[in-house]
Amino acid sequence: MKKIKSSSFIIIIMSVIIFLLLGLSYYLFTENRKLDFKMNIGTYTGNNGRLISYPISDKDDYRAILFSLIDANSIEEPDIANKLPDASILIGDSKQGIGYLDSDVWFDNDKIIFNLGGKYNIDSKYKEISGDGVEYIIELISKYKPKNNFD
């Protein structure tokens, strides 16, 4: 009788442990972690400055825009850089007061041109993405870009 009680006790304990492990693995698998940095999309308002969006909270959109910046090819300063940018991308940690990137963005036909570092910065670099996926990135940036009511 004691053998049956001890074996059923072991089965109950093992079942509880298995359910706890399954619950923990489900929690860790579906855990919604915060993004490392905040990414905001801005739009220029002529002489009035720049409007900034709320931080992007969708991980897939955040990563798509970030990886397009990383994957962009370096180019010389394009002619379009003399125009007002279509948007701007800001990446930083507002709690720490740190800005990691402030990039102007131009949409030019089938490519996107980024100015990393600001137009008046001596270390300014221009990058471009073209080809597949450009329309998708333009759509994402436009989706988060605030409406300019000053024009």
DSSP file (Angstrom, degrees, kcal/mol; ACC not computed):
  #  RESIDUE AA STRUCTURE BP1 BP2  ACC     N-H-->O    O-->H-N    N-H-->O    O-->H-N    TCO  KAPPA ALPHA  PHI   PSI    X-CA   Y-CA   Z-CA
    1    1 A M     >        0   0    0      0, 0.0     4,-2.1     0, 0.0     5,-0.2   0.000 360.0 360.0 360.0 -40.8    0.0    0.0    0.0
    2    2 A K  H  >  +     0   0    0      1,-0.2     4,-2.5     2,-0.2     5,-0.2   0.862 360.0  56.2 -64.7 -33.9    2.8    2.4    0.8
    3    3 A K  H  > S+     0   0    0      2,-0.2     4,-2.1     1,-0.2    -1,-0.2   0.892 107.7  47.6 -65.7 -39.6    4.4    1.6   -2.5
    4    4 A I  H  > S+     0   0    0      2,-0.2     4,-2.3     1,-0.2     5,-0.2   0.906 112.6  49.2 -67.8 -42.4    1.3    2.6   -4.4
    5    5 A K  H  X S+     0   0    0     -4,-2.1     4,-2.1     1,-0.2    -2,-0.2   0.913 112.9  46.7 -63.9 -43.2    1.0    5.9   -2.4
    6    6 A S  H  X S+     0   0    0     -4,-2.5     4,-2.1     2,-0.2    -1,-0.2   0.885 112.9  49.0 -69.2 -37.5    4.6    6.8   -3.0
    7    7 A S  H  X S+     0   0    0     -4,-2.1     4,-2.1     2,-0.2    -2,-0.2   0.895 113.1  46.7 -70.3 -37.9    4.4    6.0   -6.7
    8    8 A S  H  X S+     0   0    0     -4,-2.3     4,-2.3     2,-0.2    -2,-0.2   0.858 111.2  53.1 -70.3 -33.6    1.2    8.1   -7.1
    9    9 A F  H  X S+     0   0    0     -4,-2.1     4,-2.5    -5,-0.2    -2,-0.2   0.912 109.6  48.2 -63.8 -42.7    2.9   10.9   -5.1
   10   10 A I  H  X S+     0   0    0     -4,-2.1     4,-2.7     2,-0.2    -2,-0.2   0.901 110.7  51.2 -64.3 -41.4    5.9   10.8   -7.4
   11   11 A I  H  X S+     0   0    0     -4,-2.1     4,-2.3     2,-0.2    -2,-0.2   0.909 111.0  48.2 -62.9 -42.3    3.6   10.9  -10.5
   12   12 A I  H  X S+     0   0    0     -4,-2.3     4,-2.3     2,-0.2    -2,-0.2   0.929 113.0  47.4 -64.4 -45.4    1.7   13.9   -9.0
   13   13 A I  H  X S+     0   0    0     -4,-2.5     4,-2.5     1,-0.2    -2,-0.2   0.921 112.9  48.8 -61.7 -45.1    5.0   15.7   -8.3
   14   14 A M  H  X S+     0   0    0     -4,-2.7     4,-2.6     2,-0.2    -1,-0.2   0.894 110.8  51.2 -63.3 -39.9    6.3   14.9  -11.8
   15   15 A S  H  X S+     0   0    0     -4,-2.3     4,-2.5     2,-0.2    -2,-0.2   0.917 110.7  48.2 -63.1 -43.5    3.1   16.1  -13.4
   16   16 A V  H  X S+     0   0    0     -4,-2.3     4,-2.4     2,-0.2    -2,-0.2   0.920 112.3  49.1 -63.1 -43.9    3.2   19.4  -11.4
   17   17 A I  H  X S+     0   0    0     -4,-2.5     4,-2.5     2,-0.2    -2,-0.2   0.913 111.2  49.7 -62.6 -43.4    6.9   19.9  -12.4
   18   18 A I  H  X S+     0   0    0     -4,-2.6     4,-2.6     2,-0.2    -2,-0.2   0.925 111.8  48.0 -62.9 -44.8    6.1   19.2  -16.1
   19   19 A F  H  X S+     0   0    0     -4,-2.5     4,-2.5     2,-0.2    -1,-0.2   0.891 111.8  50.2 -63.9 -38.8    3.2   21.7  -16.1
   20   20 A L  H  X S+     0   0    0     -4,-2.4     4,-2.6     2,-0.2    -2,-0.2   0.919 111.8  47.6 -64.1 -43.1    5.4   24.3  -14.4
   21   21 A L  H  X S+     0   0    0     -4,-2.5     4,-2.6     2,-0.2    -2,-0.2   0.900 112.7  48.9 -65.0 -40.9    8.1   23.8  -17.0
   22   22 A L  H  X S+     0   0    0     -4,-2.6     4,-2.3     2,-0.2    -2,-0.2   0.920 112.9  47.9 -64.1 -43.1    5.6   24.0  -19.8
   23   23 A G  H  X S+     0   0    0     -4,-2.5     4,-2.3     2,-0.2    -2,-0.2   0.907 113.0  48.1 -63.3 -42.5    4.1   27.2  -18.4
   24   24 A L  H  X S+     0   0    0     -4,-2.6     4,-2.7     2,-0.2     5,-0.2   0.914 111.7  48.9 -65.1 -43.8    7.5   28.8  -17.9
   25   25 A S  H  X S+     0   0    0     -4,-2.6     4,-2.1     2,-0.2    -1,-0.2   0.890 111.4  50.3 -65.7 -37.4    8.7   27.9  -21.4
   26   26 A Y  H  X S+     0   0    0     -4,-2.3     4,-2.2     2,-0.2    -2,-0.2   0.923 111.4  49.0 -63.6 -43.9    5.4   29.4  -22.8
   27   27 A Y  H  X S+     0   0    0     -4,-2.3     4,-0.9     1,-0.2    -2,-0.2   0.934 113.7  45.1 -61.1 -47.3    5.9   32.6  -20.8
   28   28 A L  H  < S+     0   0    0     -4,-2.7    -1,-0.2     1,-0.2    -2,-0.2   0.846 113.2  51.4 -67.0 -33.2    9.5   32.9  -21.9
   29   29 A F  H  < S+     0   0    0     -4,-2.1    -1,-0.2    -5,-0.2    -2,-0.2   0.877 119.8  33.6 -70.9 -37.6    8.6   32.2  -25.5
   30   30 A T  H  < S+     0   0    0     -4,-2.2    -1,-0.2    -5,-0.2    -2,-0.2   0.373  84.4 134.2-101.2   4.6    5.8   34.7  -25.7
   31   31 A E     <  -     0   0    0     -4,-0.9     2,-1.1    -3,-0.2    -3,-0.1  -0.303  53.3-136.8 -59.2 134.0    7.3   37.4  -23.4
   32   32 A N        -     0   0    0      0, 0.0     2,-0.2     0, 0.0    -1,-0.1  -0.772  25.1-164.7 -96.2  94.3    7.0   40.8  -24.9
   33   33 A R        -     0   0    0     -2,-1.1     2,-0.1     1,-0.1     3,-0.1  -0.475  21.9-109.7 -79.8 149.9   10.4   42.4  -24.2
   34   34 A K        -     0   0    0     -2,-0.2    -1,-0.1     1,-0.1     2,-0.1  -0.446  37.8-101.8 -74.4 151.2   10.9   46.2  -24.5
   35   35 A L        -     0   0    0     -2,-0.1    -1,-0.1     1,-0.1     3,-0.0  -0.417  25.9-124.1 -70.9 150.9   12.9   47.5  -27.4
   36   36 A D  S    S+     0   0    0     -2,-0.1     2,-0.3     1,-0.1    -1,-0.1   0.910  89.1  13.8 -63.7 -44.0   16.4   48.5  -26.6
   37   37 A F  S    S-     0   0    0     56,-0.1     2,-0.4    57,-0.0    56,-0.2  -0.862  81.1-109.0-129.8 162.0   16.1   52.0  -27.9
   38   38 A K  E     -A   92   0A   0     54,-3.0    54,-2.3    -2,-0.3     2,-0.5  -0.773  26.8-160.5 -92.6 138.1   13.3   54.3  -28.9
   39   39 A M  E     -A   91   0A   0     -2,-0.4    17,-2.8    17,-0.3     2,-0.4  -0.982  10.6-177.6-119.5 126.0   12.8   55.1  -32.6
   40   40 A N  E     -A   90   0A   0     50,-2.8    50,-2.8    -2,-0.5     2,-0.4  -0.916  17.0-144.6-119.9 148.0   10.8   58.1  -33.7
   41   41 A I  E     -A   89   0A   0     13,-0.4    12,-2.6    -2,-0.4     2,-0.3  -0.935  22.7-171.0-109.8 135.6    9.9   59.3  -37.1
   42   42 A G  E     -AB  88  52A   0     46,-3.0    46,-1.9    -2,-0.4     2,-0.4  -0.795  14.1-151.7-122.5 165.5    9.8   63.1  -37.7
   43   43 A T  E     - B   0  51A   0      8,-2.2     8,-2.9    -2,-0.3     2,-0.2  -0.997  23.1-120.0-135.9 141.6    8.6   65.4  -40.4
   44   44 A Y  E     - B   0  50A   0     41,-0.5     6,-0.3    -2,-0.4     3,-0.1  -0.553  12.6-160.1 -82.7 144.9   10.0   68.9  -41.2
   45   45 A T    >   -     0   0    0      4,-2.9     3,-1.7     1,-0.4     2,-0.3  -0.240  42.6-108.9-116.6  42.0    7.6   71.8  -41.0
   46   46 A G  G >  S-     0   0    0      1,-0.3     3,-0.8     2,-0.2    -1,-0.4  -0.526  92.0  -9.4  69.0-127.0    9.6   74.3  -43.1
   47   47 A N  G 3  S+     0   0    0     -2,-0.3    -1,-0.3     1,-0.2     3,-0.1   0.543 125.3  77.1 -80.7  -6.9   11.0   77.1  -40.9
   48   48 A N  G <  S-     0   0    0     -3,-1.7     2,-0.4     1,-0.2    -1,-0.2   0.535  99.3-120.4 -84.6  -5.4    9.0   75.9  -37.9
   49   49 A G    <   -     0   0    0     -3,-0.8    -4,-2.9     2,-0.0     2,-0.4  -0.872  44.7 -40.7 110.0-137.4   11.2   72.9  -37.0
   50   50 A R  E     -B   44   0A   0     -2,-0.4     2,-0.4    -6,-0.3    -6,-0.2  -0.997  35.3-141.7-142.4 137.2   10.2   69.3  -36.9
   51   51 A L  E     -B   43   0A   0     -8,-2.9    -8,-2.2    -2,-0.4     2,-0.4  -0.832  22.8-153.7 -95.5 137.5    7.3   67.3  -35.6
   52   52 A I  E     -B   42   0A   0     -2,-0.4   -10,-0.2   -10,-0.2    93,-0.1  -0.919   5.7-136.3-117.3 138.2    8.2   64.0  -34.0
   53   53 A S        -     0   0    0    -12,-2.6     3,-0.1    -2,-0.4    92,-0.1  -0.266  35.0 -87.2 -79.5 170.6    6.0   60.9  -33.7
   54   54 A Y        -     0   0    0      1,-0.1   -13,-0.4    90,-0.1    -1,-0.1  -0.449  65.4 -79.4 -67.5 154.8    5.5   58.7  -30.7
   55   55 A P        -     0   0    0      0, 0.0     2,-0.4     0, 0.0   -15,-0.2  -0.267  50.3-105.0 -58.6 144.0    8.1   55.9  -30.4
   56   56 A I        +     0   0    0    -17,-2.8   -17,-0.3     1,-0.2    88,-0.0  -0.567  38.5 179.1 -70.5 126.1    7.6   52.9  -32.7
   57   57 A S        +     0   0    0     -2,-0.4     2,-0.6   -19,-0.1    -1,-0.2   0.615  50.2  97.6-105.7 -16.7    6.3   50.1  -30.6
   58   58 A D     >  -     0   0    0      1,-0.2     4,-2.6     2,-0.0     5,-0.2  -0.646  62.9-152.8 -77.7 118.2    5.8   47.4  -33.2
   59   59 A K  H  > S+     0   0    0     -2,-0.6     4,-2.8     1,-0.2     5,-0.2   0.881  91.8  51.2 -60.1 -41.6    9.0   45.2  -33.2
   60   60 A D  H  > S+     0   0    0      2,-0.2     4,-2.3     1,-0.2    -1,-0.2   0.915 112.9  44.5 -66.0 -42.5    8.7   44.1  -36.8
   61   61 A D  H  > S+     0   0    0      2,-0.2     4,-2.2     1,-0.2     5,-0.2   0.920 113.8  51.3 -65.3 -43.4    8.4   47.7  -38.1
   62   62 A Y  H  X S+     0   0    0     -4,-2.6     4,-2.5     1,-0.2    -2,-0.2   0.938 113.4  44.0 -57.4 -49.9   11.2   48.9  -35.8
   63   63 A R  H  X S+     0   0    0     -4,-2.8     4,-3.0     2,-0.2     5,-0.3   0.880 110.2  55.0 -67.3 -38.3   13.5   46.1  -37.0
   64   64 A A  H  X S+     0   0    0     -4,-2.3     4,-1.5    -5,-0.2    -1,-0.2   0.929 113.2  41.7 -61.8 -44.9   12.7   46.6  -40.7
   65   65 A I  H  X S+     0   0    0     -4,-2.2     4,-1.8     2,-0.2    -2,-0.2   0.925 116.2  49.2 -68.0 -43.9   13.6   50.3  -40.5
   66   66 A L  H  X S+     0   0    0     -4,-2.5     4,-2.0    -5,-0.2    -2,-0.2   0.923 112.4  46.9 -61.9 -45.7   16.7   49.7  -38.4
   67   67 A F  H  X S+     0   0    0     -4,-3.0     4,-2.4     1,-0.2    -1,-0.2   0.798 107.2  57.3 -70.7 -27.0   18.0   47.0  -40.6
   68   68 A S  H  X S+     0   0    0     -4,-1.5     4,-0.6    -5,-0.3    -1,-0.2   0.889 108.0  48.4 -68.0 -36.5   17.4   49.1  -43.8
   69   69 A L  H >< S+     0   0    0     -4,-1.8     3,-0.6     1,-0.2    -2,-0.2   0.910 114.1  45.9 -64.8 -41.9   19.6   51.7  -42.2
   70   70 A I  H 3< S+     0   0    0     -4,-2.0    -2,-0.2     1,-0.2    -1,-0.2   0.876 114.2  48.0 -67.5 -37.5   22.2   49.2  -41.4
   71   71 A D  H 3< S+     0   0    0     -4,-2.4    -1,-0.2    -5,-0.1    -2,-0.2   0.502  86.0 117.8 -84.4  -5.0   22.0   47.6  -44.9
   72   72 A A    <<  -     0   0    0     -4,-0.6     2,-0.3    -3,-0.6    57,-0.2  -0.273  63.2-123.6 -67.9 150.1   22.2   50.8  -46.8
   73   73 A N  E     -C  128   0A   0     55,-2.7    55,-2.4     1,-0.1     2,-0.1  -0.738  25.2-111.4 -95.1 140.9   25.1   51.5  -49.2
   74   74 A S  E     +C  127   0A   0     -2,-0.3     2,-0.3    53,-0.2    53,-0.3  -0.442  42.4 172.5 -70.3 141.4   27.4   54.5  -48.9
   75   75 A I  E     -C  126   0A   0     51,-2.4    51,-0.7    -2,-0.1     2,-0.1  -0.902  35.2 -94.8-140.1 168.6   27.1   57.2  -51.6
   76   76 A E        -     0   0    0     -2,-0.3    49,-0.0     1,-0.1    -1,-0.0  -0.360  66.7 -68.4 -76.2 166.8   28.4   60.7  -52.3
   77   77 A E        -     0   0    0     -2,-0.1    -1,-0.1     1,-0.1     2,-0.1  -0.414  60.2-141.9 -61.0 120.2   26.2   63.6  -51.4
   78   78 A P    >   -     0   0    0      0, 0.0     3,-1.2     0, 0.0     4,-0.1  -0.371  17.5-115.2 -82.6 163.9   23.2   63.5  -53.8
   79   79 A D  G >  S+     0   0    0      1,-0.2     3,-1.8     2,-0.2     4,-0.2   0.819 112.0  67.5 -64.9 -31.1   21.5   66.5  -55.4
   80   80 A I  G >  S+     0   0    0      1,-0.3     3,-1.8     2,-0.2    -1,-0.2   0.677  79.3  81.2 -64.9 -16.0   18.3   65.8  -53.5
   81   81 A A  G <  S+     0   0    0     -3,-1.2    -1,-0.3     1,-0.3    -2,-0.2   0.673  81.2  65.3 -65.7 -15.8   20.2   66.7  -50.2
   82   82 A N  G <  S+     0   0    0     -3,-1.8    -1,-0.3    -4,-0.1    -2,-0.2   0.621  92.3  79.3 -80.4 -12.4   19.5   70.4  -51.0
   83   83 A K  S <  S-     0   0    0     -3,-1.8     3,-0.1    -4,-0.2    -3,-0.0  -0.459  99.6 -87.9 -89.1 165.0   15.8   69.8  -50.6
   84   84 A L        -     0   0    0     -2,-0.1    -1,-0.1     1,-0.1    -2,-0.1  -0.576  55.6-107.3 -68.5 130.8   13.8   69.6  -47.4
   85   85 A P        -     0   0    0      0, 0.0   -41,-0.5     0, 0.0    21,-0.2  -0.215  12.7-134.8 -61.8 151.2   13.9   66.0  -46.2
   86   86 A D  S    S-     0   0    0     19,-1.7     2,-0.3     1,-0.2    20,-0.2   0.782  82.1 -17.2 -74.0 -28.5   10.7   63.9  -46.5
   87   87 A A  E     - D   0 105A   0     18,-1.8    18,-2.9   -44,-0.1     2,-0.3  -0.948  60.0-133.6-161.1 174.9   11.2   62.6  -43.0
   88   88 A S  E     -AD  42 104A   0    -46,-1.9   -46,-3.0    -2,-0.3     2,-0.5  -0.988  10.4-146.8-140.5 151.6   13.7   62.1  -40.2
   89   89 A I  E     -AD  41 103A   0     14,-2.9    14,-3.0    -2,-0.3     2,-0.5  -0.977  12.6-170.8-120.6 128.0   14.6   59.1  -38.1
   90   90 A L  E     -AD  40 102A   0    -50,-2.8   -50,-2.8    -2,-0.5     2,-0.4  -0.978   3.0-176.7-120.5 128.4   15.7   59.5  -34.5
   91   91 A I  E     +AD  39 101A   0     10,-2.5     9,-2.2    -2,-0.5    10,-2.2  -0.991  29.8 109.6-124.0 128.1   17.0   56.7  -32.4
   92   92 A G  E     -AD  38  99A   0    -54,-2.3   -54,-3.0    -2,-0.4     2,-0.5  -0.976  65.6 -94.2-173.4-176.1   17.9   57.2  -28.8
   93   93 A D  E  >> - D   0  98A   0      5,-2.8     5,-2.2    -2,-0.3     4,-1.1  -0.906  28.7-172.9-122.1  98.8   17.3   56.6  -25.1
   94   94 A S  T  45S+     0   0    0     -2,-0.5    -1,-0.1     1,-0.2     5,-0.1   0.803  83.1  59.2 -67.1 -29.1   15.2   59.5  -23.8
   95   95 A K  T  45S+     0   0    0      1,-0.2    -1,-0.2     2,-0.1    -2,-0.0   0.882 114.1  37.1 -65.8 -36.7   15.5   58.3  -20.2
   96   96 A Q  T  45S-     0   0    0     -3,-0.5    -1,-0.2     2,-0.2    -2,-0.2   0.584 110.7-122.4 -89.1 -11.4   19.3   58.5  -20.4
   97   97 A G  T  <5 +     0   0    0     -4,-1.1     2,-0.5     1,-0.3    -3,-0.2   0.830  64.5 139.8  73.9  32.1   19.2   61.6  -22.5
   98   98 A I  E   < -D   93   0A   0     -5,-2.2    -5,-2.8     0, 0.0     2,-0.6  -0.928  38.9-162.0-115.4 131.0   21.2   59.9  -25.3
   99   99 A G  E     +D   92   0A   0     -2,-0.5    -7,-0.3    -7,-0.2     3,-0.1  -0.954   9.2 178.3-109.0 118.5   20.6   60.3  -29.0
  100  100 A Y  E     +     0   0A   0     -9,-2.2     2,-0.3    -2,-0.6    -8,-0.2   0.822  67.3  10.7 -88.5 -33.6   22.3   57.6  -31.1
  101  101 A L  E     -D   91   0A   0    -10,-2.2   -10,-2.5     2,-0.0     2,-0.4  -0.989  46.7-178.3-151.4 136.3   21.1   58.6  -34.5
  102  102 A D  E     +D   90   0A   0     -2,-0.3    15,-1.2   -12,-0.2     2,-0.4  -0.907  25.4 176.6-132.3 104.6   19.5   61.6  -36.2
  103  103 A S  E     -DE  89 116A   0    -14,-3.0   -14,-2.9    -2,-0.4     2,-0.3  -0.925  24.7-143.5-119.4 131.0   19.0   60.8  -39.9
  104  104 A D  E     -DE  88 115A   0     11,-1.6    11,-2.4    -2,-0.4     2,-0.4  -0.675  22.8-154.2 -84.4 147.8   17.3   62.9  -42.6
  105  105 A V  E     -DE  87 114A   0    -18,-2.9   -18,-1.8    -2,-0.3   -19,-1.7  -0.985  13.3-173.4-131.3 132.2   15.4   60.8  -45.1
  106  106 A W  E     - E   0 113A   0      7,-2.5     7,-2.6    -2,-0.4     2,-0.6  -0.978  16.8-145.1-121.2 138.1   14.5   61.5  -48.8
  107  107 A F  E     + E   0 112A   0     -2,-0.4     2,-0.5     5,-0.2     5,-0.2  -0.915  22.4 178.6 -99.7 118.8   12.3   59.3  -51.0
  108  108 A D  E >   - E   0 111A   0      3,-2.7     3,-1.3    -2,-0.6     2,-0.4  -0.866  52.4 -75.7-128.6  97.1   13.6   59.5  -54.5
  109  109 A N  T 3  S-     0   0    0     -2,-0.5    -1,-0.0     1,-0.3     0, 0.0  -0.334 118.2  -2.8  53.5-107.0   11.7   57.3  -57.1
  110  110 A D  T 3  S+     0   0    0     -2,-0.4    21,-1.0    -3,-0.1     2,-0.3  -0.013 127.1  62.5-106.5  29.7   12.8   53.8  -56.3
  111  111 A K  E <   -EF 108 130A   0     -3,-1.3    -3,-2.7    19,-0.2     2,-0.4  -0.979  65.0-137.8-148.1 161.3   15.3   54.5  -53.6
  112  112 A I  E     -EF 107 129A   0     17,-2.4    17,-2.2    -2,-0.3     2,-0.5  -0.980  17.1-156.5-120.4 133.2   15.6   56.0  -50.1
  113  113 A I  E     -EF 106 128A   0     -7,-2.6    -7,-2.5    -2,-0.4     2,-0.4  -0.942   6.9-164.6-114.5 130.3   18.5   58.2  -49.2
  114  114 A F  E     -EF 105 127A   0     13,-3.3    13,-2.6    -2,-0.5     2,-0.6  -0.907  10.9-154.9-112.6 139.0   19.6   58.7  -45.6
  115  115 A N  E     -EF 104 126A   0    -11,-2.4   -11,-1.6    -2,-0.4     2,-0.7  -0.947  15.8-161.6-110.4 108.5   21.8   61.4  -44.3
  116  116 A L  E    S+EF 103 125A   0      9,-3.3     9,-2.3    -2,-0.6   -13,-0.2  -0.808  71.9  18.0 -93.8 114.5   23.5   60.1  -41.1
  117  117 A G  S    S-     0   0    0    -15,-1.2    -1,-0.2    -2,-0.7     6,-0.2   0.335 115.4 -79.0 113.7  -7.3   24.9   62.8  -38.9
  118  118 A G    >   -     0   0    0     -3,-0.5     3,-1.3   -16,-0.3     6,-0.1   0.252  41.8 -93.1  90.7 144.0   23.1   65.9  -40.1
  119  119 A K  T 3  S+     0   0    0      1,-0.3    -1,-0.1    -4,-0.1     5,-0.1   0.831 122.9  45.1 -62.2 -36.1   23.7   68.1  -43.2
  120  120 A Y  T 3  S+     0   0    0      3,-0.1     2,-0.4    -3,-0.0    -1,-0.3   0.342  88.6 105.3 -94.9   7.6   26.0   70.6  -41.4
  121  121 A N    X   -     0   0    0     -3,-1.3     3,-1.7     1,-0.1    -3,-0.0  -0.744  68.4-141.2 -87.6 132.7   28.1   68.0  -39.6
  122  122 A I  T 3  S+     0   0    0     -2,-0.4    -1,-0.1     1,-0.3    -4,-0.1   0.783 102.9  52.9 -64.7 -26.8   31.5   67.5  -41.1
  123  123 A D  T 3  S+     0   0    0     -6,-0.2    -1,-0.3     2,-0.1    -5,-0.1   0.168  79.8 144.0 -93.7  18.3   31.2   63.7  -40.6
  124  124 A S    <   -     0   0    0     -3,-1.7     2,-0.4    -7,-0.1    -7,-0.2  -0.320  30.3-165.5 -61.7 136.8   27.9   63.5  -42.4
  125  125 A K  E     - F   0 116A   0     -9,-2.3    -9,-3.3   -49,-0.0     2,-0.4  -0.975   9.5-146.8-127.4 140.1   27.5   60.3  -44.4
  126  126 A Y  E     +CF  75 115A   0    -51,-0.7   -51,-2.4    -2,-0.4     2,-0.3  -0.884  19.0 178.7-107.1 137.5   24.9   59.6  -47.1
  127  127 A K  E     -CF  74 114A   0    -13,-2.6   -13,-3.3    -2,-0.4     2,-0.3  -0.935   6.8-162.7-134.3 157.7   23.5   56.1  -47.6
  128  128 A E  E     -CF  73 113A   0    -55,-2.4   -55,-2.7    -2,-0.3     2,-0.4  -0.996   9.2-161.7-142.9 144.9   21.0   54.7  -50.0
  129  129 A I  E     + F   0 112A   0    -17,-2.2   -17,-2.4    -2,-0.3     2,-0.3  -0.980  21.6 163.5-121.7 142.8   18.8   51.6  -50.3
  130  130 A S  E     + F   0 111A   0     -2,-0.4     2,-0.3   -19,-0.2   -19,-0.2  -0.933  35.3  38.7-147.0 168.8   17.2   50.6  -53.6
  131  131 A G  S >  S+     0   0    0    -21,-1.0     3,-1.5    -2,-0.3     4,-0.3  -0.621  97.5  18.8  92.5-148.6   15.6   47.6  -55.2
  132  132 A D  T 3  S+     0   0    0     -2,-0.3    -2,-0.1     1,-0.2     0, 0.0  -0.297 124.1  20.7 -63.1 138.8   13.4   45.1  -53.4
  133  133 A G  T 3> S+     0   0    0     -4,-0.0     4,-2.1     3,-0.0    -1,-0.2   0.314  85.0 112.4  90.9  -8.8   11.7   46.3  -50.3
  134  134 A V  H <> S+     0   0    0     -3,-1.5     4,-2.7     1,-0.2     5,-0.2   0.926  78.3  51.0 -63.9 -43.7   12.1   50.0  -50.8
  135  135 A E  H  > S+     0   0    0     -4,-0.3     4,-2.4     1,-0.2    -1,-0.2   0.890 109.5  52.0 -60.2 -38.3    8.3   50.5  -51.2
  136  136 A Y  H  > S+     0   0    0      2,-0.2     4,-2.3     1,-0.2    -1,-0.2   0.914 110.8  46.0 -64.6 -43.7    7.8   48.6  -47.9
  137  137 A I  H  X S+     0   0    0     -4,-2.1     4,-2.8     2,-0.2     5,-0.2   0.897 112.1  51.2 -67.8 -40.0   10.3   50.8  -46.0
  138  138 A I  H  X S+     0   0    0     -4,-2.7     4,-2.6     1,-0.2    -2,-0.2   0.919 110.6  50.1 -60.4 -42.5    8.8   54.0  -47.5
  139  139 A E  H  X S+     0   0    0     -4,-2.4     4,-2.0    -5,-0.2    -2,-0.2   0.907 111.4  48.3 -61.4 -43.3    5.3   52.7  -46.4
  140  140 A L  H  X S+     0   0    0     -4,-2.3     4,-1.4     2,-0.2    -2,-0.2   0.939 113.2  45.9 -64.3 -47.2    6.6   52.0  -42.9
  141  141 A I  H  X S+     0   0    0     -4,-2.8     4,-1.3     1,-0.2     3,-0.3   0.919 114.6  48.5 -62.9 -42.6    8.3   55.4  -42.5
  142  142 A S  H  < S+     0   0    0     -4,-2.6    -1,-0.2    -5,-0.2    -2,-0.2   0.834 104.8  60.6 -66.0 -32.1    5.2   57.2  -43.9
  143  143 A K  H  < S+     0   0    0     -4,-2.0    -1,-0.2     1,-0.2    -2,-0.2   0.872 114.7  33.3 -62.3 -38.0    3.0   55.2  -41.6
  144  144 A Y  H  < S+     0   0    0     -4,-1.4  -103,-0.3    -3,-0.3    -1,-0.2   0.574  91.4 110.1 -96.4 -11.5    4.7   56.6  -38.5
  145  145 A K  S  < S-     0   0    0     -4,-1.3  -103,-0.1    -5,-0.2   -93,-0.1  -0.482  72.3-121.2 -68.6 127.5    5.4   60.1  -39.9
  146  146 A P        -     0   0    0      0, 0.0     2,-0.3     0, 0.0   -95,-0.1  -0.331  30.2-100.3 -68.4 152.4    3.3   62.7  -38.2
  147  147 A K        -     0   0    0      1,-0.1     2,-0.9     2,-0.0  -104,-0.1  -0.549  30.1-133.9 -74.2 133.9    1.0   64.8  -40.3
  148  148 A N        +     0   0    0     -2,-0.3     3,-0.4     1,-0.1    -1,-0.1  -0.800  29.0 172.3 -92.2 106.5    2.4   68.3  -41.1
  149  149 A N        +     0   0    0     -2,-0.9    -1,-0.1     1,-0.2  -104,-0.0   0.311  65.5  77.1 -95.2   7.7   -0.4   70.8  -40.5
  150  150 A F              0   0    0      1,-0.2    -1,-0.2  -104,-0.0  -105,-0.1   0.601 360.0 360.0 -93.9 -12.3    1.9   73.8  -41.0
  151  151 A D              0   0    0     -3,-0.4    -1,-0.2  -105,-0.0    -2,-0.1   0.478 360.0 360.0 -81.4 360.0    2.1   73.7  -44.8
